[in-house]
């Protein structure tokens, strides 16, 4: 029997995955200076979805999904990729990357709340932690303890970040049973690809693929990096960590 990965190895994978996920913020901000948010989000997730499906095929894992699971997969894709990435891209274009990295930490709090609605009751200490987390986000984003510094524009961006965090938490919560039954990697691959395909037509209603011509070699490298590593490789890490 193959040896099971040690706890240290699993922790190392999760740390590396977290770093990859976070690395998209500064690169994405530069790309979004010349590329529209929806087209950027849809195109990079399209590349990531194809990358993940190729990994599934190379690992000789079952790549098809049972017919009964296609509707749930589409719904998960629309929420966890379509809505999440639309809000992520729009929010990134409106706020500094630091704001996004801070507000997205509320995903954990949203996950705990969804678990509570699912019948998994939280102790008082858990609710206290959630309250502190939300309060901490407000204080850090506001950047002041004595005055309200947020403008309506920044609030708009923060609101989009919060929707993105909730969408991702909902995707993780509702996708857990399918991950256990079908395998986390095939579920991640298909939802990434389906969500990107659903978002792409919406992006093309407002934008044009001609926007790629605006990307110089440096920005094109940033775009490709944020497709393959913070999404493709990081999602692969999430499935094995």
N, C-alpha and C positions, 0 to 999 in steps of 0.2 A: 504494500500500500504506500502511496506517496505520502511523504511527511506533511503534516499540517503546518501552515505558516505560524511562526511564533507570534506571541502578542506584541513583541518589540517590532517585528516586521510589519504587522498590521498597523501599529501606531505610526510607524515611519511612512507607510503608504498614505495614511490619512493626513499627516502633516504635509507631505509633498503635494497631495491633492488640493488641500486648502490653499497652499501657496500658489499653485497653478490657477485655481479659481480666482484668487485675488489679483493675480498678475494681469488680468484682462483690463482692469480699470485705467491705468495710465496709457496703455497702448490704444484702447478704444477711444479715449478722449481726443487723441491726435487724429485718428481716422475720421471721427465725427465732425471734425472741423471742416471737412470737405465732402463728406458723404452723409446722406440722409439716414436718420436713425432706424427707420423700419427696413430699408433696403440692407443696411449693414447687418442688422439682427437676423433677418431672414436668410441672407446669403451665407453668413458664417455658420449658421446652424444647419443649412443645407449641406455644406461641406462636412461638418461634423457628423451629421447623420449618415452620410455615405461612408465616412471613415469608420464609424462604429459598426455598420453593417458589414463592411469588408473585414473587420476584426472578427466578428461573429463567424463569418464564412471561413476565414483562415484557421480559426480554432475548431472548426468542424462541429459547431454546435447547431442545433435546429434553428433555422432562420425564419421559418414560416410560423404564423400564429393561427390557433384554432379559430374557426369562423365565428364562434360565439364571443370571442374576445376583441373583435375588430371595433365594435361600437365603443366599448369602454376605452380602448386604446386611442381612438379618435378624440373622445372627450378629454382624456388625460393630456393628449397632445395640445389641444386647444387651450387648456388651462395652464399646463406646466411649461409649455414652450411658446405657443402663440401669444397668449396674454402676458405671460411672464417676460418674454423677450421684447414685446412691443413696449411695455412699460419701462423695462430696463434701458432700452435704447433711447427712448424719449426723455427719461429722467437723466441719463448720462449726458445728453446734449444740453440739459438745462442747469445742471449743478456740477460742482467740483467732484472729482472722483472720491475724495475723502468723505463727502456726505453720503455717497452711495454705499461705500464700504461700511460706514457706521450704521446707516438705517437698515441695511440688509441683515444685520445681526438680529433684528426682530423676528426673523424667520423662526428661530428657536421658540420664541414666545408664542407665535402663532401656532406652531406645531403643538405646543402644550395645551393651548386653548382648544384646538381641534380634537386632541386626545380626550380632553374633558367632556366635550360634546359627544364623543364616541363611547362614553361610559367609564373611561379610565380617570377616576377622580384624582385631583391633585391635592396634596397636603397644603396647609397654610403657608409653609415655607416656600412651596413652589409658586403660589400666587404672589408672595412677597417678592420673590426673585423676578417674576414677570413685571411687576410694578416698577421695581428698581431699574430693570432693563429699559422699559419705555421711558421712564423719567430721565435716565442717563442719556438716551438718544436725543431727547429734546434739549437737554442742557448742552451737550456737545455740539449739536447742529446749530443751536442758538448762539453758542460761543460767548455767553455772558450769564452771570447769576443775578445781575442787578437791572438789566434792561432787556426788552424784547427787540432783537435785531433782525429777525427774519422778515424779508419782504414778501409780497404776494407771489412774485416770481419764484423765489426760493421755496415757498410753501407748495407751489404747484409741483415742483420737482420732487420735494419730499413726499408729497401725496402719491406720486407715481411710484416712487421707491417702495412705499408701504404696500401698494397694490401688488407690486412685483414680489415682495417678500411673502405676502399672503398667498399668492398664486403658487409660488414654489412650495410653500408649506403644505398647501392643499394637494398638490401633485404628489409629494412624498408620502403624505398620509394615505391618500386614496390608492396610490400605486403599490403600496406595500404588499397586499395580498397577491397581486399579479407578479410581483418580483419573486415571491416565494414559490409560486406555482409554475411560472414560465421561465424564470431566470432573470436576474436583474439586468444583465447585459442586453439580451434581445429586447426587453421592454424599453430600456433606455435608448437603444438604437432606433427602434421603430417610432417611438414618441418624438424623438428629436427630429427625425426625417419628416414625419407627418406634420408636426407643428410648423416646421420651416416651409413645407409646401403649402400649408394653409395661410401662412403669413405673407408669402411671396406675392400672390396676386393683389393683396391689399397694398403692399409696398409699391407695386408697379402702377397702381391707380394714381399715386401721387408723385412717383419718382420714375427714373429711367435707368436701365442698365448702363447707359452711357456715362453714368456717374463714375464708373470704374476707371474711365479715362482720366479722371482728375487725380487718381492715386499715382504718385511717383513710386519709384522702386522701394523706398523706405516705407511708405504708407501701405503699399501692397504687401510688403513683408509683415507689417503689423497686422493687417487684416487676416492674412493666412495664419499667422501665429495664433491669433485669438480664436480662430476656427478650430485648429488642430489641437492646441495644447490646453488652454483654459476650458474648452468644451470637450473635444474628443478624448484626449488623454486623461483629463481630470475626471470625466464621467466614467471612463474605464476604471480609474482608481476607485471611484465610489462603489463600483460593482464588486470589487475584490477586496476592498479595505474593511 
